[in-house]
Amino acid sequence: MLQNWNRRSVLLGAGAGLLGAASAALRAQPTTLVPISDMHTHLGRRTRANSQLDLAEQMKANNVLLAAWAYATDRAYIKSTADGIHQVAEPNPSKIALAMRDELRMSHQYAQASGLGMVLTAQDVDRAMAGLPSVVLAAEGTDFMQGRMSLLDEAYEGGLRHVQLVHYTRNAVGDIQTAAPQHGGLSDFGRGVIRKAQAQGMLVDLAHSTESSVSQALEISTKPMIWSHGWVDKVPGSYDDKLGYLRRRLSLGKARDIARAGGVVGIWGLGMNRPSREWPVGRDDPKGYAKMVLALIDKLGPDHVALGTDLAGVGDGASVNSYGDVRRVIQALQDAKLDDATVAKVSYLNYARVLKESLPRA
């Protein structure tokens, strides 16, 4: 785990550079809209939400400079049910690897045709912060690997730079929040995935991992990691909780551990027909989303909270459904009298910082 003195110097150094690039971006904009970074979006991909919005158009219209464009690698093997999302079939090793190759190839083609930057190096983050809307190719789950480390090399060569260890399908890497544990946290293979990903230059994402997996990842990690999307409660979720959103809880204790290691925790855009005491956010409710962001800032501090909208990923139950809605979240933060520096960190700088620290330099 990063030592406290070293982590603080890294944070200050990276933050200063990004602030300079961000200031240039603001000067280049025809408006004074605060930029946005999103640690987790499916907008423009094939998802159960079937959003018809175009990612590039949405990013350019709403000053979104950095978006982790997530592909759920197990999408063909899971199904949404009344109580949440569950695995319904075992992945075919050949088909799931081929689907990953195709998705990476099509993502590059889309970004190029749409005028979006592609983030591959630390310098690409700087270019994004200077005003070029850019995507980071993200895998939601390492299921495409099927226990084959060589496929991580292949995905890296294909442009993958943000890797989430698990999703809704049991795999060889580690336990998931929504099914009974089988590894006791991370497997030996999973530990190897983290080491290799960080050595290559990928950001490791702990979302959907169990508390044990998070603890074990923090013990071996050499760089800050993130929990890209979800929510934080006093207690963690359990695979046998009644509803899916309860299973997806990250405990405040583990969120603080991620923060102490220099990482960032993202709040998702889940909305509910009947908001609960635990998650009091409704559908089409950017102000409710903003309240949850504010609550987490109070608990973790402004350097460790970010947006992980899960746009087009949370189905019909979303508090935000477009980057226009996310813009309303930022406005709600400003209306709450949050200072400009904190708004900037949460809106776009925190994700840019941890991503830049993970990526190789050109």
Secondary structure, DSSP 8 states (H G I E B T S, - for coil): ---HHHHHHHHHHHHHHHHHHHHHHHHHSSS----EEEEEE-TTS--TT-----HHHHHHHTTEEEEEEEEETTGGGEEEETTEEEE-S---HHHHHHHHHHHHHHHHHHHHHHT-EE--SHHHHHHHHTT--EEEEEEE-SGGGTT-THHHHHHHHTTEEEEES--SS--SSB-BTTS--SSSSB-HHHHHHHHHHHHHT-EEE-TTB-HHHHHHHHHH-SS--EE-S-EEESS---TTSSSHHHHTEEEHHHHHHHHHTT-EEEE--B-BSS--SS---BTT-HHHHHHHHHHHHHHH-GGGEEE---BTTSTT-BS--SHHHHHHHHHHHHHTT--HHHHHIIIIIHHHHHHHHHS---
